[in-house]
C-alpha cells in the first residue's frame, strides 16, 4: 500500500514538473519596450528575445485590444549581452504616431509586452531628482535625517590631521556611480527645460567638483 502511494506521488510530481517545464518553454520569449514611452514622431522600436527561433508578425494593440498596426519580426544579431537567449528580433512600429496607451503582442500568440504610451513623456525627471536628493550626503529629504555630518576629516594638508571638514553635498558611492549620476542629472535638466530651480543647477555641477 505504501509503495503504491509512493508511486502515485512520484507520478503526480513528474506530471507537475512536466507541466511546469512545458509552460516555462512556452514562456521563454519576452518583449522589451521603452518604459518611458515613445514620442509620436520618434523612432519606435522594441526588442523580442527568445530561446527558440521566431517568425511571423507582431501587432500593436490599444487599451481595448484593437489591433492598430502590424509589422514583421526582423531578426538581428545576438550580440554579447551575456544572456541565455540566442534569438533576438526588432519590432519597428515607427510609422504609427497616434498618441495613447498600447502594448505589443506576437501575432497568433499570448506573448505580449507591458503597456506603454505614445505621446509626451511623463514627468520622469522628478523621479530622477528625487533619487539624487535621497542619495546625497547630508540632509536626506526621503528619510528626514542627516547622515555623515561629522566624519569628514583631513589626513594631509594645511590643517592639522583629523580636522573636521564639512563634506556634505556629495553623493554616496559617487566614485563608482558618477557617470550614472551625471547622466541622470542631464536627463532631469533636459526634462525640466527652462525656469529650473537653482538647486538643480547646483546638483548638476556637484559631481564634477567632487570627482
N, C-alpha and C positions, 0 to 999 in steps of 0.2 A: 504494500500500500504506500509506504514511504517512498520507494523507488519510483512508483507511478506518479506520485505527486511531484517529486523532484523532476521527472521527465517532462511533465506538463509545464512546470515552472520554467524550465530551460527553453521549451518551445515558445512560450509566451515572450520570454526575454529576447530570443532570437528574432521573432517576428517584430517586436518593438524596435530592435536595433536595425533590422532591415528597413522598416518603415522610415525611421529617422534618417538612415543613410540615403534612402531614395529621396526623401524630402530635402535633405541637405544638398544632394546633387542637383535637384531641380532648381534650388535657390542659389546656385553657385554663379549667378550673373547679377551684376549690380550696375546701376546708373548713377553717375555723379553729376550734379549741376552746380552752377554758381549760386550759393545760398543767399547772396546779397540780391540776386536778381539780374535782369538784363535791361539795359536802356533800349527803347524801341528801335533806334536806328543803328545800334551797335551789332557787332558780330555775336551770334548766339550759338554757342557750341557746348554740348555736353559730351561726356565720355562714358562708354559702357565697357566693362571688363568682365571676362568670363573664363571659367575653367574649360569650357568646350567651345568649339567654333560656332559662330552665329551667321545667319544670313537672313535676307528679307528686309523689311522696313521697320521704322519706328513711327509712332504717331504722337502728335501734340494734342492734348485734350484740355478743355476748360473745366471750370469747377463743377459743371453739370455733366461732365464726362462726354461731352460732344467733341468729336474729332475735328480739329480746325486746320491741321497741317499733317502732311505725310511725307516722309523722306527716306532715302536708302541708308542702311548702315554702311559706313565707309571704314574698311579695315585700315589700321595704322600700325606702325612698328611697335613692338612690345616695349622697347626702352628698358633702361636699367632702373626700375622703380623698386626693386627688392621685394616684390610681391610674389604670390603663388598663382598668378593669373597669366596664362600665356597668350590670351587673345584680347585685343583692345580695338574699340571702334569709336569713330567720331559721329556724333549726331548733330548735324548742322541745320538749324531752323532759323537762320538769319533773315530769311525773306519775310518771315511773319513778324508784324510790327504792332498788332493790336494790343493795347495795354490790358492787363487783367491777371488773375491768378491761373496758373496752368500746372500740368505735370506731363512728363514724358512716359511713354509705355512702349515696350516692344510689341509690334503687331502680332496678333494671334497668341498673346502671352499675358500672364498676370504680372510680369516683372515691370515695375514702374519706379519712377523717381519720386523723391519728396516734392511737395508742392513748392513752387517758386513764383515770382511775379515778373511780368514785363511792364516796364514803366519807370517812373522816377524811383531812385533808391530811397529806402527808408533811412531815417537819421542815425545810421550806424556809427557816425563819428562820436556820438555821445557815449556809446559803449566803449569805444577806444579810449576816450578821455577819462572815463570812469576807471578803466583798468590802470591807466598810467597814474592816476591820483592815488589809488589804493595800493600801488606798488612803491610809492615814494617814501623815502626815509624821512622821518619827522612826523608831522601830524597826518594821520590816516583817516579821511572822512568816512571810509567804509565801516571801520570798527570804532570810530570816535576815540582814538587813542594815539599816543605819541610813542614812537619807537626810536632806538639808537640816539637818544638825546644827549648822552654823556660819555659815549665810548669812542669819540674821535680824539685820538692822542698822537702827539708828534713823536717821531723817532730821531730824525736828524733835522738840522736847520737852525735858524736864528733863535728859536725858542728853546728853553730847556726841555730835555727829553721827558715825555709824559705830560706835556702841557695840553690842556683841553683846547680842541678846535671844534667850532660849530660846523659840522659836516652835513647838516640837514639839507635836503633839497635834491639829493641824488636818488637813484633807484636801487632796489635790491637786485643783486646778481647782474649789475649793469654791464660788467666787462664781458659777460657771457651772452647777454641779450641785447647789447647796444644797437646792433643792426636792426633787430626786430622792433625795438622801441622807437628808433628813428623813423622807421617806415610807418609805424602806427601814428606817430605824431604828424608825419607828412600827409597821410590819408585823412587824418582829422582836420588838418588845416585846409586841405582841398575840399573836404565835405562841408566845412563851415562857410567857406567863401569869404566875403568882405565883412567888416564890422566885427572881427574877432575880439574877444576879451583879451586883455593884456596877459593874463595868466597862461593862455595857450601859447603865445609867442615866447613867454618865459620858459615854459616847459620845452618847447621845440629847440631852444638854444641851450638847454641844460646839459644834454648828453655830450655834445662836442666839447664843452668846457671840462667835463669830468672824465672823458675817455683818454 
